């Protein structure tokens, strides 16, 4: 049994080293998990910002489309008004010519 003492002395550092290595592995696994969760959080935040930007972009596009349509309507009404004025001017000129004859 006296051979067990030197064997135990040699095995003790290996056992302690194995326990320390296991602790390091556990710590690294914990850090990796924490980093992955942080990255996942960043990705979620980025997705939320992208959705917000998409909503704002859609609202802006709709507002610009409505504004363009309103401007087209105003231009059509202006063109109609100008055509009516020209027609009225032509009628007035013919009326003046009739009176003058």
RAGIWO-V494615 format. One record per run of one state. SS is the DSSP state (hx for helix, st for strand, lp for the rest). FROM is the first residue (numbers start at 1). TO is the last residue. Records with the same first field share a line. If there is no record, write none. Layout:
# RAGIWO-V494615
SS = FROM-TO / FROM-TO
This chain:
# RAGIWO-V494615
lp = 1-1 / 101-101
hx = 2-100
